[in-house]
Amino acid sequence: MIVYYNYTKERDYRIAKKTQDLKPDTILKNYWNDNGQFADFFSAVLFGGEQVISPDELEDADTEESSVLEHREYAESIKASRDNIKICKRSLTHGVEFVMLGLESQEHIHYAMPMRVMGHDYGTYKKQYDSNAKNYQKKDGMTDDEYLSRMKQTDRFTPVITVVVYYGDNPWDGATTLHGMLNIPDRMKPFVNDYKMLLVEARQNNLLFHNMTNIAFFDMLKVVLDKSITKDEARKKAAEYALTHNVDKTVVMTIAGATNCKIDYNALYKEEDISMNTLFDVIENDGIIKGKAEGKAEGIIEGIQALIESLQEMEIPYNKTQNQLMVKFSLSEDTAQEYMDKFWK
């Protein structure tokens, strides 16, 4: 769900301005809810781009995975919720094959991520076990061991595969295995169970995608997160990519959310506006937009000056720049003209 915040000011006329507060977790969940994008991503990660997983085979699963750990003297409740998880149902000659695919989105490096993934996967298996155990309230047809286990010897659960997608601009330097989190003497390593996680860094990967939305999404993320160039260079390259590839607005919205930015969404896709270029100005001026919302006059003026100078540098026409001021800062035509006279060089 996208949350909209309305700011309305009375000038010579009333202008209602909408901005989007794009929360990373919400916007990324929405993006990966699409079966086409989800299937293409897992085919790229697991099978080198071979389209093994079909969107038609995917069904949404419950992301809630709370469970209770039982101890001899007490029981501890653990609450956990996945970002995205889907069931892959494949029809076979003699039945149906089930696999659960989970995706976790990370804005920052989490140094305990292998343990978190292990916990999510445990929660998925525990939920299956608890559901299965409800069928065995009576011992009818069960051995003593089966009844004690609340599970027949022939029962099998659905496997789960979890992939972590990291959207930060720094290289991931955390562990990718449980062993990487532990201080284990070498002689003891063979006896300590390990747990591995699958990690994809948005800033740098060689995944082969077929879905055009995924291609644009990861291509633009690589540009935005590239620390070898300046932010201004990254902004121009990303804007050029978006314009030349006719990138869909959902991709832009997701990039803004994944990189924790607020954008003036309404202004991006009006024919008379500056389209994609505006996004990357707002990325750089995120704090100024926030200051505007809090009623800080100094921040508003700085934001107006920064926008005018940035658009002029990109050779945006005078009249379109003035229109942007009116939309973005809810200014009357006369007031926008005054700022243009002041800051347009």
N, C-alpha and C positions, 0 to 999 in steps of 0.2 A: 504494500500500500504506500502510495506517495502522499506525503503530507504537505499541504499548501498553506502558506502564511500570507495574509492579505495586509497591505499597508495602503491606506487611503488618505489623501491629503486634499484640502480645499485650496485651490488657487483661483485663477480666473475661470477655471472649469474644473470639474472633478475627474481625476484619473485613478482608476483602480489598478494597482500593481501587484502582480503575483510573483513570488519567488518560490523555489523548491528547496526544502531542507532535505538533502539527500543523505540519509544515514547509510553508512557502508553495509551493515548487515542486512538492512531491508532491501536496498536496491540490488544487491548481489543475489539475494534469495530470489527476488523476482526474475532476474536475468536467467539464473540456472533452473528456474521452474519450467522453462521452455524445453520440451522433450527433444526437439531437434538439436538445440545447442548442447544439451546435456549428453545426448547419445554421441554426438560428434566428438565432444571433449573426451569421454571415456574411451572411445575407439582410438583416439589419438594417443592417449596415455598408455593404455593397456596393449594395443595391437598395432602401434606404429602408423596409425592412420587408416588401416584396413577397416572398412565399415562393417565390423562384426556386430555391433549393437545398433538396433533399429529403433527409431523413435516410437514406432507402433508397439514395441515390446515393453515399453516403460509405463509404470503406474506409480503415482505418488504414494509414499508411505508416511506413517506418523513420525514426525521428527522428535516427539517427546520420548525420552528414554530413562525416566526416573526409575530407580530400583532401590531395593533394601538389602543391605549387607547384613547377614545374620551372624552373630557371634554367640559364644556360649552364655554370656551374661547380659548382652544388650543387642539391640538392632539399630543400625545406622542407616538413615535415609539419604540417598544421593540423588540430587536433581541434575539432569543433563538434558540438553536439547541440541540436536544436530542442526546445521545450517540447511542442508538439502539431503534427502535420501529418497531413492526410488527403487522399486522392485522391477527387475528385468525378468520377464516371463517369455521363455523361448519354447515354441512347440517342437517336440521331437516325435519320432516315429512311435515310440512306446510311452509317451507321456509328456510331461512339461518340466522343463529345467528352470529353476529359480536361482537368482543371484541378487543380493541387495547391494546397491551402489551408493556410497555416501560421499558428500563433498563438503569440505570445511574451508571457509574463506578466512584468511589472515591478513590484516592490515599491517600488523607489527610482528617482529620475530618473537616467538614464544619458546623459551628455552626448555619448557617441560612438554612440548608438543607431542613427542612420542608417547608419553604417559597419558596425555589427554585423548589421543587417538585410541590407545588401548582401552581407556575407560569408555569411550563412545562405542567401540566394538563390543566390549563386554556387555554394555547396556542393551545392545541389540540382541545379543545371544540370550541374555537373562530374560528379556521380554518374551522371546520365543519359548524359552524353557517354562516360564511361569504360565503362559497360555496353554502349553502342552500338558503341564502337570495337572491342570484343572480337570482333565479328562480321566484322571486316575484317582478319584476319591475313594473308590472301592477296589478291593484286591482281585476282583473277578478276572480270571484268566491270566493273572500275573504271578511271576515267581516272587519269593520274598525279597530278593535283591532289586527286582524291578519296582515293586511296590514301595520299598524304602527309598529308591531313587526318584520315584514319581516319573519314571521314564523307562520305556521298554528297550530291550537290547537292540531292536531293529529301528527305533526312532532316529531320525536325522533332522538337523536344523538347516536353515538356509544360510549359506555363507555370505559374509559381508566384506566388501572392499572399500576402503576409505582413501580418498585423495585430498591432500591439503594444497590449496592454491594461495600463494603468498604474493601480495600486491605492493610490498614495500619497495623503496628505491635503493636500499642497501642490500648487498649480497647476504643470503641466509647463512649465518655462521653458527646456528644452533645444531643440536643433535638431530639425526633422522632415525635413530634407533634407540631402544631402551638402554642397550649397553653403553651408548654414548653419553647417557646421563649418570652412569654408575661408576664408582671407583672400585674396579674389580681386579684382584691379582690375576696375572696371566694364567696361572695354574688352575684358577677357579672358573675362568670364562666358559669352558666347555659345559659346565654344570649349571650355569645361570641362564635361565630362559631369556631369549631376546624377543623384542617386538619391533618390527620395522614399519615405517610409514612411507607412503608415496608422496613426494613433494614436487610441486610445479612452481617455478618462479616466473611470475608474469613478466618481469623485466628482462629475462633471458631464458629462452627455451627453444628447442628445435622440433616442437610438435608439428605434425602434419595434419592440418584441418581441411575439411571439405566444405563445411558450413560457412557461407560468406559472412554472416554476422560474427562468428567466432574469429574469422580471419581478420576482419577489421578491428574487432575488440582487442585482440592481442597485439596486432601491429601498432595500434595507436598507444596502447599501454607501454610498449617498448620505447616509444618516442618520449612519452610524458615522463617515464621513470629513468630515462637515460641521463646519468650524472656526468657523462663525458662532454656534454654540451651545456650551454647556459640555458636558463629557463626561457629566455626570450627566443633562443634558437629552437628549443623544443616546442614552444608554443607555435611558432611559425610553421615548423615542419608538420606538426600534428594538424594544424588548421588546413594546410595545403593538402595533406592526405585526405582529410575529411571531405574537402570540396571536390577534389579530383576523383574520389571513389564513391561520391554520393552516399556517404555513410548515414545510416538510419539514426533517427533521433534517440532510439532506445540505447544504442551503443554509446552515444555521447553522454546520456544520462547515467549509464552504468559506470563509465570511466570517471565521471565526476564523483559518483558515490564511492567507487573503489579507492579513489585517491583522497577521499574525505574533503570534498569541496562543495561549496554552495554555488548554484548558478541561477541566473535570471532566465528561467526556462522559456517563458512566454516570448521573450525577445529574440530567442535563437532562431525560430522557424517562421517568422513573419516575412513575407516576401519583400517588404520594404526595409527590413532590418539587415544586419551585417552577417547573418547566418552564423556559421561555426566559429569564425574568428572571435566572437564575443566570449565564447566559453573560456578561452585561455586567458583573457584579460581578467575575467571574474576569478579564475583560479589564483592569479597573483594578488588580487585585491580582496580576497575572502574576508580578511580582517576589517577592511573598510566597509564592506557591505554589512557586516555585523555591527559595526559602529553606527551605521545609518539606522539600523533597526532599533538601536538603543537611544537614538536621538542625539548623537554626538555631532554637533555642527562642524567641528574641525575635521572629523573623519570624513564627513560628506564632501567638504570642499576638496580635501586631498584626493578623494575618490573621483570627483569630477575632473580634476586636473590630470590625474593619471590616465583616465579613460580617453580624454581628448588627445593627450600626447601620444598614447599608444596607438589609437586609431589613425592619427595623422601620420605616424611612422609607417603604418601599413598602407598608406596612401588611400585611405577611405575618404570619399568626397565630403566636403564641408557640410552639405545639407543632411547627409545620412548620419554624420557624427552628431549633429545637433538633434536629430530625431532620436538617436540613442540616448542622449542626455535626458530628453523629455520622458522617455519610457522608463529608463533605469532609475532615475532619481525623482520621478513624479514632478517635473518642472513645467511651468507655463512656457509658452513660446518666447515671451519677452525675457524671462529669467534665464532660459537656456541661451538666448542670444547674448546676454551680458557675459556669461561664463565663456562663451565661444570667443567673444571679443578680447577677453582677458587672457585666455590660455592658448588660443590657436596662434601658431607662429607662422 
